[in-house]
Every structure is written in C-alpha cells, then in structure tokens.
Amino acid sequence: MKKIILSLLLFLVIFRINAYENEYFKIDIDSSYKEEILDNNTYKWTKDNNYIAVTIDSNQSKKYDVSKFTDEDIQKQKEYLENSFNETFEEYNIKVDVTDIGKVNLNDNVILRYSLYYPTKELTGSDTYQIGHVYTTNNYIFTLIYSSDKDIDVNNDLEYKNILNSFETKDKIKTVVDRKSYLRFILLIGVILGILGYLLSLKKHKKQN
C-alpha cells in the first residue's frame, strides 16, 4: 500500500494535470502545455516542439465504425496515408512512414491507432514522432494526436499513457460502417494535423534563425 501511495504522489509531482472538458470530450493535459485556439473543431495544446490535438468531425451521415475494419482495410489505409503524406512533403524531400497501424482495445472501446515518423531534423532541428487515435461514435469522428520530438514508447511513456487513458468522448460508440468511403475521413483529419504540426515546427525553426 505504501508503494502505491508513493507512486501516486510521485506521479502528481511529475505531472501537474489540468482537466479539460467541453460538450464533446474530456481529457487531462499536463499544465506545462499551452492551449491554442484553432478553427474547424480542432483543439490543440503545445509545449516546445511537442503538441496534443483533438479534431472532431460529424459522423451522422458517414456512419463510420473503425471496429469493423478488416486487416485488408487497414493495410489499404496504411498505403493510402503514406502516399498522401509523401505527396504533401515531396518538395521537402521527406519520406513519412506509417507504422504500427491497427485496431486497439482501449477502455472498452475499439479505436484505430497508427504511428507516424517525420525525418525533419535537418529542417527543424529534431525529428517528429506522432501517434494518431481514431474514435468513431454515433455522432462524431474524433482523432487524438500525440506529437513529440522524441520516439514515443506507448507502454512506458507516462505522459502519453495519462493523456490516452484520460481521453473520454461523450457520445456512444457507433456500430455501423460505410465501407465505400472510409478511406477519406482518416486522410482528412490525419493529414491536416500532420501538416499542421510539421509547419508549426518549421516556422519556429525559421524564427530562431
């Protein structure tokens, strides 16, 4: 029991948590992150070259359900994402890798998780690592992005685990899927956030020089 209490106290000392909540979701964010106001239902918090972001899109007409994706669907999604990212960053001679993409059981929900790696060190001073998490509910599609300038250990990174475990949508999980157009929605929200994080880092680098 003493070890558990000490661990909890140590956790609270290391992470000064601010609870954020709105009508769509709630999440715990380390107080060292600065909240930014963005348009188009995008919520973002930044710290140096790192950021956490949540995007929200309507699912009322699309009827997506990531829990129904097959292995073939996920592989096609991986290829589609990589092609789209690499077209976006072609002028920078940057090749983006999408890794570890698959369905994950998290807090009784099935989500789609994927990792991104941007070799941006020569341009920004550091490489960029991101993990995306896609949640589909009755009314919304949520994407939670965790972006860092260091490799992210999903099993041992306490900050990452706290953010992921604290994230909770206020809508029920969807059970119907539209298989004809599912590829588009992850591209829309995933690529936009990837570009956003990269350009932010690039702008900071230019300002420093």
C-alpha positions in Angstrom: 0.0 0.0 0.0 2.8 2.4 0.9 4.4 1.8 -2.5 1.1 2.6 -4.3 0.7 5.8 -2.3 4.3 6.9 -3.0 3.8 6.1 -6.7 0.7 8.2 -6.9 2.4 11.1 -5.1 5.4 10.9 -7.4 3.0 10.9 -10.4 1.3 14.0 -9.2 4.6 15.8 -8.6 5.9 14.9 -12.1 2.7 15.8 -13.9 0.8 18.9 -12.9 -2.5 17.9 -14.5 -5.2 20.3 -15.8 -8.5 18.6 -16.6 -10.1 20.0 -19.8 -13.7 19.3 -20.6 -16.3 20.5 -23.2 -19.6 19.2 -24.6 -17.8 16.7 -26.8 -15.0 15.2 -24.7 -12.8 15.4 -21.7 -9.0 15.0 -21.3 -6.2 15.6 -18.8 -3.4 17.8 -20.0 -0.1 18.5 -18.3 -0.1 22.1 -17.2 3.2 22.7 -19.0 1.3 22.7 -22.3 -0.2 25.9 -23.6 -3.7 25.8 -25.0 -4.1 27.2 -28.6 -7.4 28.3 -30.2 -7.9 26.8 -33.6 -10.8 26.7 -36.0 -12.8 23.8 -37.5 -13.4 21.9 -34.3 -9.7 21.4 -33.6 -8.4 21.7 -30.1 -4.6 21.9 -29.5 -2.0 22.2 -26.7 1.7 22.9 -27.4 4.9 22.6 -25.5 8.2 23.4 -27.3 8.1 21.2 -30.4 5.5 18.8 -28.9 1.8 19.0 -29.1 -1.5 17.3 -28.3 -4.5 17.8 -30.6 -8.1 16.6 -30.9 -10.2 17.1 -34.0 -13.9 16.4 -34.3 -15.9 15.7 -37.5 -19.5 14.7 -37.9 -20.4 11.0 -38.2 -24.2 11.4 -38.6 -24.3 10.9 -42.3 -21.0 9.0 -42.8 -21.7 6.2 -40.3 -18.1 5.1 -39.8 -17.1 2.3 -37.4 -13.4 1.6 -37.1 -14.1 -1.6 -35.1 -15.4 -3.2 -38.3 -12.2 -2.6 -40.3 -10.6 -5.8 -41.6 -6.9 -6.5 -41.9 -7.2 -5.7 -45.7 -8.9 -2.4 -44.9 -6.2 -1.4 -42.5 -3.4 -2.3 -45.0 -5.1 -0.2 -47.7 -5.5 2.6 -45.2 -1.7 2.5 -44.4 -0.8 2.7 -48.0 -3.2 5.5 -48.7 -1.9 7.5 -45.8 1.7 7.1 -46.7 1.1 8.1 -50.3 -0.9 11.1 -49.2 1.7 12.3 -46.7 4.6 11.7 -49.1 2.9 13.7 -51.8 2.4 16.6 -49.3 6.1 16.6 -48.3 7.6 15.8 -51.6 9.1 19.3 -52.1 10.9 18.9 -48.7 12.4 15.5 -49.8 10.9 14.0 -46.7 9.5 10.4 -46.7 6.9 9.8 -44.0 6.5 6.3 -42.6 3.2 5.0 -41.2 3.8 2.2 -38.7 2.0 0.1 -36.2 -1.4 0.8 -37.6 -4.2 -1.4 -36.3 -7.2 -1.7 -34.0 -6.7 -1.4 -30.3 -9.0 -2.1 -27.4 -8.8 0.8 -25.0 -11.1 1.4 -22.1 -13.8 -0.9 -23.5 -13.6 0.9 -26.9 -12.1 -0.2 -30.2 -10.1 2.5 -31.8 -7.7 2.7 -34.8 -4.2 3.7 -33.8 -1.3 4.5 -36.1 2.2 5.9 -35.7 3.9 8.5 -37.9 7.6 9.3 -38.3 8.8 12.5 -40.0 12.6 12.8 -40.6 12.6 16.5 -40.2 15.8 17.0 -38.2 17.7 18.8 -41.0 14.9 21.3 -41.3 13.6 21.8 -37.8 16.5 20.6 -35.6 14.6 17.5 -34.5 12.7 14.6 -36.0 8.9 14.3 -35.4 7.0 11.4 -34.0 3.2 11.2 -33.8 0.6 8.7 -32.7 -2.9 9.1 -34.0 -6.0 7.6 -32.4 -9.4 7.5 -34.3 -12.6 7.1 -32.3 -16.0 6.7 -34.1 -19.2 7.4 -32.2 -22.8 7.7 -33.0 -22.5 11.4 -34.0 -18.8 12.2 -34.3 -15.3 11.1 -35.5 -12.6 12.0 -33.0 -8.9 12.0 -33.7 -6.5 12.4 -30.9 -2.9 13.2 -31.9 0.1 13.0 -29.6 3.2 14.6 -31.3 6.7 14.6 -29.9 10.3 15.4 -30.9 11.3 12.1 -29.3 10.4 8.5 -30.1 7.2 7.6 -28.1 7.1 4.4 -26.1 3.4 3.6 -25.8 3.9 1.2 -22.9 6.2 3.3 -20.7 5.7 7.0 -21.6 3.8 8.2 -18.6 2.6 11.4 -20.1 1.3 9.7 -23.2 -0.4 7.0 -21.2 -2.1 9.6 -19.0 -3.4 11.5 -21.9 -4.7 8.5 -23.7 -6.3 6.9 -20.6 -7.9 10.2 -19.6 -9.5 10.9 -23.0 -13.2 10.2 -23.0 -15.8 11.0 -25.6 -19.3 12.0 -24.5 -21.0 10.0 -27.2 -21.8 6.4 -27.8 -19.7 4.1 -30.0 -21.0 3.6 -33.5 -21.9 0.1 -34.7 -22.4 0.7 -38.5 -19.8 1.3 -41.1 -19.8 2.8 -44.6 -17.1 0.8 -46.4 -17.3 2.7 -49.6 -15.7 5.9 -48.4 -14.0 5.2 -45.1 -10.5 6.0 -46.5 -11.3 9.7 -46.9 -12.1 10.5 -43.3 -8.8 9.5 -41.8 -6.9 11.3 -44.5 -8.9 14.4 -43.9 -8.2 14.6 -40.2 -4.9 12.8 -40.0 -3.1 14.6 -42.8 -4.3 18.0 -41.8 -2.9 17.5 -38.3 0.3 16.1 -39.6 0.8 19.1 -41.8 -0.2 21.4 -39.0 2.4 20.0 -36.6 5.2 20.0 -39.2 4.6 23.6 -40.4 4.5 24.8 -36.8 7.9 23.3 -36.2 9.2 24.7 -39.4 8.1 28.2 -38.6 9.7 28.0 -35.2 13.0 26.9 -36.8 12.9 29.8 -39.2 12.2 32.3 -36.5 15.2 31.0 -34.5 17.4 31.6 -37.5 
